[in-house]
Amino acid sequence: MNGGLVANLVGVGAIDADDDDTLLGEIMRLIRKHGQNAPAEEFLP
């Protein structure tokens, strides 16, 4: 995540650099809840 999309979002100012830990925690929570193989597209509005 540090070298990928999140780093790009921080770089363009879309998210605050301090929010990346919160985002990672939320992603990990979703993985634990739905499993590693759950398609991310199911969680998009």
N, CA, C and O atoms as a Tripos MOL2 file, in Angstrom:
@<TRIPOS>MOLECULE
protein
  180   179    45     0     0
PROTEIN
NO_CHARGES

@<TRIPOS>ATOM
      1 N           0.8230   -1.1970    0.0000 N.3       1 MET1
      2 CA          0.0000    0.0000    0.0000 C.3       1 MET1
      3 C           0.8600    1.2510    0.0000 C.2       1 MET1
      4 O           0.4700    2.2680   -0.5730 O.2       1 MET1
      5 N           2.0120    1.1930    0.6270 N.am      2 ASN2
      6 CA          2.8410    2.3970    0.7220 C.3       2 ASN2
      7 C           3.3360    2.8640   -0.6300 C.2       2 ASN2
      8 O           3.4980    4.0660   -0.8410 O.2       2 ASN2
      9 N           3.5790    1.9530   -1.5460 N.am      3 GLY3
     10 CA          4.1040    2.3370   -2.8490 C.3       3 GLY3
     11 C           3.0590    2.3210   -3.9420 C.2       3 GLY3
     12 O           3.3910    2.5360   -5.1080 O.2       3 GLY3
     13 N           1.8180    2.0740   -3.6060 N.am      4 GLY4
     14 CA          0.7830    1.9210   -4.6090 C.3       4 GLY4
     15 C          -0.2460    3.0330   -4.6080 C.2       4 GLY4
     16 O           0.0930    4.2150   -4.5540 O.2       4 GLY4
     17 N          -1.5000    2.6390   -4.6690 N.am      5 LEU5
     18 CA         -2.6120    3.5740   -4.7960 C.3       5 LEU5
     19 C          -2.6740    4.5690   -3.6440 C.2       5 LEU5
     20 O          -2.8910    5.7610   -3.8610 O.2       5 LEU5
     21 N          -2.4840    4.0830   -2.4240 N.am      6 VAL6
     22 CA         -2.5750    4.9860   -1.2710 C.3       6 VAL6
     23 C          -1.5010    6.0680   -1.3520 C.2       6 VAL6
     24 O          -1.7760    7.2380   -1.0830 O.2       6 VAL6
     25 N          -0.2830    5.6860   -1.7210 N.am      7 ALA7
     26 CA          0.7810    6.6780   -1.8620 C.3       7 ALA7
     27 C           0.4300    7.6980   -2.9320 C.2       7 ALA7
     28 O           0.7080    8.8860   -2.7680 O.2       7 ALA7
     29 N          -0.1670    7.2600   -4.0090 N.am      8 ASN8
     30 CA         -0.5910    8.1910   -5.0600 C.3       8 ASN8
     31 C          -1.6890    9.1230   -4.5640 C.2       8 ASN8
     32 O          -1.6760   10.3170   -4.8620 O.2       8 ASN8
     33 N          -2.6370    8.5800   -3.8090 N.am      9 LEU9
     34 CA         -3.7160    9.4170   -3.2740 C.3       9 LEU9
     35 C          -3.1800   10.4700   -2.3200 C.2       9 LEU9
     36 O          -3.6460   11.6100   -2.3160 O.2       9 LEU9
     37 N          -2.2010   10.0880   -1.5120 N.am     10 VAL10
     38 CA         -1.5610   11.0560   -0.6080 C.3      10 VAL10
     39 C          -0.8210   12.1000   -1.4370 C.2      10 VAL10
     40 O          -0.8940   13.2950   -1.1490 O.2      10 VAL10
     41 N          -0.1110   11.6480   -2.4630 N.am     11 GLY11
     42 CA          0.6750   12.5530   -3.3000 C.3      11 GLY11
     43 C          -0.1500   13.6150   -3.9970 C.2      11 GLY11
     44 O           0.3000   14.7500   -4.1510 O.2      11 GLY11
     45 N          -1.3590   13.2570   -4.4220 N.am     12 VAL12
     46 CA         -2.2010   14.2330   -5.1200 C.3      12 VAL12
     47 C          -3.1020   15.0010   -4.1640 C.2      12 VAL12
     48 O          -3.8700   15.8710   -4.5760 O.2      12 VAL12
     49 N          -2.9960   14.6630   -2.8680 N.am     13 GLY13
     50 CA         -3.7790   15.3940   -1.8710 C.3      13 GLY13
     51 C          -5.1950   14.8900   -1.6920 C.2      13 GLY13
     52 O          -6.0100   15.5590   -1.0570 O.2      13 GLY13
     53 N          -5.5110   13.7060   -2.2470 N.am     14 ALA14
     54 CA         -6.8640   13.1650   -2.1170 C.3      14 ALA14
     55 C          -7.1420   12.6800   -0.7000 C.2      14 ALA14
     56 O          -8.2770   12.7480   -0.2270 O.2      14 ALA14
     57 N          -6.1000   12.1900   -0.0220 N.am     15 ILE15
     58 CA         -6.2320   11.8200    1.3850 C.3      15 ILE15
     59 C          -5.0290   12.3680    2.1340 C.2      15 ILE15
     60 O          -3.9720   12.6060    1.5510 O.2      15 ILE15
     61 N          -5.2030   12.5620    3.4170 N.am     16 ASP16
     62 CA         -4.1300   13.0560    4.2790 C.3      16 ASP16
     63 C          -3.1700   11.9040    4.5830 C.2      16 ASP16
     64 O          -3.6010   10.7640    4.7570 O.2      16 ASP16
     65 N          -1.8980   12.1970    4.6470 N.am     17 ALA17
     66 CA         -0.9010   11.1660    4.9220 C.3      17 ALA17
     67 C          -1.1770   10.4500    6.2430 C.2      17 ALA17
     68 O          -0.8450    9.2740    6.3880 O.2      17 ALA17
     69 N          -1.7740   11.1390    7.1940 N.am     18 ASP18
     70 CA         -2.0940   10.5260    8.4820 C.3      18 ASP18
     71 C          -3.2600    9.5420    8.3880 C.2      18 ASP18
     72 O          -3.4590    8.7290    9.2910 O.2      18 ASP18
     73 N          -4.0280    9.6120    7.3010 N.am     19 ASP19
     74 CA         -5.1920    8.7370    7.1460 C.3      19 ASP19
     75 C          -4.8460    7.3790    6.5650 C.2      19 ASP19
     76 O          -5.7000    6.4920    6.5420 O.2      19 ASP19
     77 N          -3.6190    7.1880    6.0940 N.am     20 ASP20
     78 CA         -3.2890    5.9140    5.4610 C.3      20 ASP20
     79 C          -3.3470    4.7590    6.4490 C.2      20 ASP20
     80 O          -3.7140    3.6500    6.0590 O.2      20 ASP20
     81 N          -2.9980    4.9780    7.7130 N.am     21 ASP21
     82 CA         -3.1070    3.9090    8.7130 C.3      21 ASP21
     83 C          -4.5660    3.5410    8.9650 C.2      21 ASP21
     84 O          -4.8980    2.3670    9.1300 O.2      21 ASP21
     85 N          -5.4270    4.5440    8.9940 N.am     22 THR22
     86 CA         -6.8540    4.2980    9.1750 C.3      22 THR22
     87 C          -7.4040    3.5080    7.9980 C.2      22 THR22
     88 O          -8.1840    2.5730    8.1780 O.2      22 THR22
     89 N          -6.9950    3.8870    6.7950 N.am     23 LEU23
     90 CA         -7.4430    3.1920    5.5910 C.3      23 LEU23
     91 C          -6.9670    1.7480    5.5940 C.2      23 LEU23
     92 O          -7.7410    0.8460    5.2740 O.2      23 LEU23
     93 N          -5.7230    1.5150    5.9440 N.am     24 LEU24
     94 CA         -5.1880    0.1620    6.0040 C.3      24 LEU24
     95 C          -5.9550   -0.6640    7.0380 C.2      24 LEU24
     96 O          -6.2760   -1.8230    6.7800 O.2      24 LEU24
     97 N          -6.2460   -0.0950    8.1820 N.am     25 GLY25
     98 CA         -7.0160   -0.7950    9.2060 C.3      25 GLY25
     99 C          -8.3990   -1.1790    8.7180 C.2      25 GLY25
    100 O          -8.8710   -2.2830    8.9890 O.2      25 GLY25
    101 N          -9.0430   -0.2870    8.0110 N.am     26 GLU26
    102 CA        -10.3850   -0.5610    7.4800 C.3      26 GLU26
    103 C         -10.3330   -1.6640    6.4240 C.2      26 GLU26
    104 O         -11.2000   -2.5360    6.3910 O.2      26 GLU26
    105 N          -9.3360   -1.6250    5.5790 N.am     27 ILE27
    106 CA         -9.1810   -2.6640    4.5590 C.3      27 ILE27
    107 C          -8.9370   -4.0200    5.2180 C.2      27 ILE27
    108 O          -9.5190   -5.0260    4.8110 O.2      27 ILE27
    109 N          -8.0860   -4.0430    6.2230 N.am     28 MET28
    110 CA         -7.8080   -5.3000    6.9170 C.3      28 MET28
    111 C          -9.0600   -5.8310    7.6230 C.2      28 MET28
    112 O          -9.2750   -7.0420    7.6670 O.2      28 MET28
    113 N          -9.8810   -4.9430    8.1690 N.am     29 ARG29
    114 CA        -11.1320   -5.3520    8.8030 C.3      29 ARG29
    115 C         -12.0650   -6.0020    7.7790 C.2      29 ARG29
    116 O         -12.6840   -7.0290    8.0580 O.2      29 ARG29
    117 N         -12.1610   -5.4000    6.6010 N.am     30 LEU30
    118 CA        -13.0130   -5.9680    5.5500 C.3      30 LEU30
    119 C         -12.4930   -7.3250    5.0860 C.2      30 LEU30
    120 O         -13.2820   -8.2280    4.8050 O.2      30 LEU30
    121 N         -11.1770   -7.4730    5.0040 N.am     31 ILE31
    122 CA        -10.5980   -8.7570    4.6050 C.3      31 ILE31
    123 C         -10.9200   -9.8330    5.6470 C.2      31 ILE31
    124 O         -11.2850  -10.9560    5.2980 O.2      31 ILE31
    125 N         -10.7810   -9.4800    6.9230 N.am     32 ARG32
    126 CA        -11.1020  -10.4560    7.9740 C.3      32 ARG32
    127 C         -12.5830  -10.8300    7.9490 C.2      32 ARG32
    128 O         -12.9410  -11.9880    8.1630 O.2      32 ARG32
    129 N         -13.4300   -9.8550    7.6890 N.am     33 LYS33
    130 CA        -14.8790  -10.0870    7.7070 C.3      33 LYS33
    131 C         -15.3470  -10.8970    6.5030 C.2      33 LYS33
    132 O         -16.1700  -11.8000    6.6470 O.2      33 LYS33
    133 N         -14.8230  -10.5770    5.3020 N.am     34 HIS34
    134 CA        -15.3490  -11.1680    4.0710 C.3      34 HIS34
    135 C         -14.4110  -12.1750    3.4160 C.2      34 HIS34
    136 O         -14.8080  -12.8600    2.4730 O.2      34 HIS34
    137 N         -13.1780  -12.2760    3.8970 N.am     35 GLY35
    138 CA        -12.2160  -13.2150    3.3320 C.3      35 GLY35
    139 C         -11.3300  -12.5690    2.2860 C.2      35 GLY35
    140 O         -11.6810  -11.5520    1.6870 O.2      35 GLY35
    141 N         -10.1760  -13.1800    2.0790 N.am     36 GLN36
    142 CA         -9.1790  -12.6290    1.1600 C.3      36 GLN36
    143 C          -9.6050  -12.6940   -0.2930 C.2      36 GLN36
    144 O          -9.0930  -11.9330   -1.1140 O.2      36 GLN36
    145 N         -10.5140  -13.5680   -0.6280 N.am     37 ASN37
    146 CA        -10.9010  -13.7550   -2.0260 C.3      37 ASN37
    147 C         -12.1660  -13.0250   -2.4250 C.2      37 ASN37
    148 O         -12.6420  -13.1890   -3.5480 O.2      37 ASN37
    149 N         -12.7240  -12.2190   -1.5270 N.am     38 ALA38
    150 CA        -13.9380  -11.4690   -1.8430 C.3      38 ALA38
    151 C         -13.6130  -10.3810   -2.8610 C.2      38 ALA38
    152 O         -12.6820   -9.6050   -2.6440 O.2      38 ALA38
    153 N         -14.3480  -10.3040   -3.9540 N.am     39 PRO39
    154 CA        -14.0980   -9.2740   -4.9610 C.3      39 PRO39
    155 C         -14.3760   -7.8670   -4.4130 C.2      39 PRO39
    156 O         -15.4340   -7.6190   -3.8360 O.2      39 PRO39
    157 N         -13.4460   -6.9810   -4.5930 N.am     40 ALA40
    158 CA        -13.5880   -5.6080   -4.0930 C.3      40 ALA40
    159 C         -14.7680   -4.8950   -4.7510 C.2      40 ALA40
    160 O         -15.3660   -4.0040   -4.1480 O.2      40 ALA40
    161 N         -15.1010   -5.2720   -5.9600 N.am     41 GLU41
    162 CA        -16.2010   -4.6200   -6.6870 C.3      41 GLU41
    163 C         -17.5350   -4.7340   -5.9450 C.2      41 GLU41
    164 O         -18.4200   -3.8960   -6.1220 O.2      41 GLU41
    165 N         -17.6760   -5.7610   -5.1240 N.am     42 GLU42
    166 CA        -18.9160   -5.9270   -4.3600 C.3      42 GLU42
    167 C         -19.0890   -4.8490   -3.2990 C.2      42 GLU42
    168 O         -20.1940   -4.6660   -2.7880 O.2      42 GLU42
    169 N         -18.0260   -4.1350   -2.9580 N.am     43 PHE43
    170 CA        -18.0990   -3.1410   -1.8990 C.3      43 PHE43
    171 C         -18.1960   -1.7110   -2.4260 C.2      43 PHE43
    172 O         -18.2270   -0.7580   -1.6480 O.2      43 PHE43
    173 N         -18.2430   -1.5670   -3.7370 N.am     44 LEU44
    174 CA        -18.3550   -0.2420   -4.3400 C.3      44 LEU44
    175 C         -19.8150    0.1450   -4.4580 C.2      44 LEU44
    176 O         -20.6620   -0.6990   -4.7520 O.2      44 LEU44
    177 N         -20.1190    1.4280   -4.2280 N.am     45 PRO45
    178 CA        -21.5220    1.8640   -4.3440 C.3      45 PRO45
    179 C         -21.9940    1.8520   -5.7780 C.2      45 PRO45
    180 O         -23.1450    2.1890   -6.0510 O.2      45 PRO45
@<TRIPOS>BOND
     1     1     2 1
     2     2     3 1
     3     3     4 2
     4     3     5 am
     5     5     6 1
     6     6     7 1
     7     7     8 2
     8     7     9 am
     9     9    10 1
    10    10    11 1
    11    11    12 2
    12    11    13 am
    13    13    14 1
    14    14    15 1
    15    15    16 2
    16    15    17 am
    17    17    18 1
    18    18    19 1
    19    19    20 2
    20    19    21 am
    21    21    22 1
    22    22    23 1
    23    23    24 2
    24    23    25 am
    25    25    26 1
    26    26    27 1
    27    27    28 2
    28    27    29 am
    29    29    30 1
    30    30    31 1
    31    31    32 2
    32    31    33 am
    33    33    34 1
    34    34    35 1
    35    35    36 2
    36    35    37 am
    37    37    38 1
    38    38    39 1
    39    39    40 2
    40    39    41 am
    41    41    42 1
    42    42    43 1
    43    43    44 2
    44    43    45 am
    45    45    46 1
    46    46    47 1
    47    47    48 2
    48    47    49 am
    49    49    50 1
    50    50    51 1
    51    51    52 2
    52    51    53 am
    53    53    54 1
    54    54    55 1
    55    55    56 2
    56    55    57 am
    57    57    58 1
    58    58    59 1
    59    59    60 2
    60    59    61 am
    61    61    62 1
    62    62    63 1
    63    63    64 2
    64    63    65 am
    65    65    66 1
    66    66    67 1
    67    67    68 2
    68    67    69 am
    69    69    70 1
    70    70    71 1
    71    71    72 2
    72    71    73 am
    73    73    74 1
    74    74    75 1
    75    75    76 2
    76    75    77 am
    77    77    78 1
    78    78    79 1
    79    79    80 2
    80    79    81 am
    81    81    82 1
    82    82    83 1
    83    83    84 2
    84    83    85 am
    85    85    86 1
    86    86    87 1
    87    87    88 2
    88    87    89 am
    89    89    90 1
    90    90    91 1
    91    91    92 2
    92    91    93 am
    93    93    94 1
    94    94    95 1
    95    95    96 2
    96    95    97 am
    97    97    98 1
    98    98    99 1
    99    99   100 2
   100    99   101 am
   101   101   102 1
   102   102   103 1
   103   103   104 2
   104   103   105 am
   105   105   106 1
   106   106   107 1
   107   107   108 2
   108   107   109 am
   109   109   110 1
   110   110   111 1
   111   111   112 2
   112   111   113 am
   113   113   114 1
   114   114   115 1
   115   115   116 2
   116   115   117 am
   117   117   118 1
   118   118   119 1
   119   119   120 2
   120   119   121 am
   121   121   122 1
   122   122   123 1
   123   123   124 2
   124   123   125 am
   125   125   126 1
   126   126   127 1
   127   127   128 2
   128   127   129 am
   129   129   130 1
   130   130   131 1
   131   131   132 2
   132   131   133 am
   133   133   134 1
   134   134   135 1
   135   135   136 2
   136   135   137 am
   137   137   138 1
   138   138   139 1
   139   139   140 2
   140   139   141 am
   141   141   142 1
   142   142   143 1
   143   143   144 2
   144   143   145 am
   145   145   146 1
   146   146   147 1
   147   147   148 2
   148   147   149 am
   149   149   150 1
   150   150   151 1
   151   151   152 2
   152   151   153 am
   153   153   154 1
   154   154   155 1
   155   155   156 2
   156   155   157 am
   157   157   158 1
   158   158   159 1
   159   159   160 2
   160   159   161 am
   161   161   162 1
   162   162   163 1
   163   163   164 2
   164   163   165 am
   165   165   166 1
   166   166   167 1
   167   167   168 2
   168   167   169 am
   169   169   170 1
   170   170   171 1
   171   171   172 2
   172   171   173 am
   173   173   174 1
   174   174   175 1
   175   175   176 2
   176   175   177 am
   177   177   178 1
   178   178   179 1
   179   179   180 2
@<TRIPOS>SUBSTRUCTURE
     1 MET1         2 RESIDUE 1 A MET
     2 ASN2         6 RESIDUE 1 A ASN
     3 GLY3        10 RESIDUE 1 A GLY
     4 GLY4        14 RESIDUE 1 A GLY
     5 LEU5        18 RESIDUE 1 A LEU
     6 VAL6        22 RESIDUE 1 A VAL
     7 ALA7        26 RESIDUE 1 A ALA
     8 ASN8        30 RESIDUE 1 A ASN
     9 LEU9        34 RESIDUE 1 A LEU
    10 VAL10       38 RESIDUE 1 A VAL
    11 GLY11       42 RESIDUE 1 A GLY
    12 VAL12       46 RESIDUE 1 A VAL
    13 GLY13       50 RESIDUE 1 A GLY
    14 ALA14       54 RESIDUE 1 A ALA
    15 ILE15       58 RESIDUE 1 A ILE
    16 ASP16       62 RESIDUE 1 A ASP
    17 ALA17       66 RESIDUE 1 A ALA
    18 ASP18       70 RESIDUE 1 A ASP
    19 ASP19       74 RESIDUE 1 A ASP
    20 ASP20       78 RESIDUE 1 A ASP
    21 ASP21       82 RESIDUE 1 A ASP
    22 THR22       86 RESIDUE 1 A THR
    23 LEU23       90 RESIDUE 1 A LEU
    24 LEU24       94 RESIDUE 1 A LEU
    25 GLY25       98 RESIDUE 1 A GLY
    26 GLU26      102 RESIDUE 1 A GLU
    27 ILE27      106 RESIDUE 1 A ILE
    28 MET28      110 RESIDUE 1 A MET
    29 ARG29      114 RESIDUE 1 A ARG
    30 LEU30      118 RESIDUE 1 A LEU
    31 ILE31      122 RESIDUE 1 A ILE
    32 ARG32      126 RESIDUE 1 A ARG
    33 LYS33      130 RESIDUE 1 A LYS
    34 HIS34      134 RESIDUE 1 A HIS
    35 GLY35      138 RESIDUE 1 A GLY
    36 GLN36      142 RESIDUE 1 A GLN
    37 ASN37      146 RESIDUE 1 A ASN
    38 ALA38      150 RESIDUE 1 A ALA
    39 PRO39      154 RESIDUE 1 A PRO
    40 ALA40      158 RESIDUE 1 A ALA
    41 GLU41      162 RESIDUE 1 A GLU
    42 GLU42      166 RESIDUE 1 A GLU
    43 PHE43      170 RESIDUE 1 A PHE
    44 LEU44      174 RESIDUE 1 A LEU
    45 PRO45      178 RESIDUE 1 A PRO
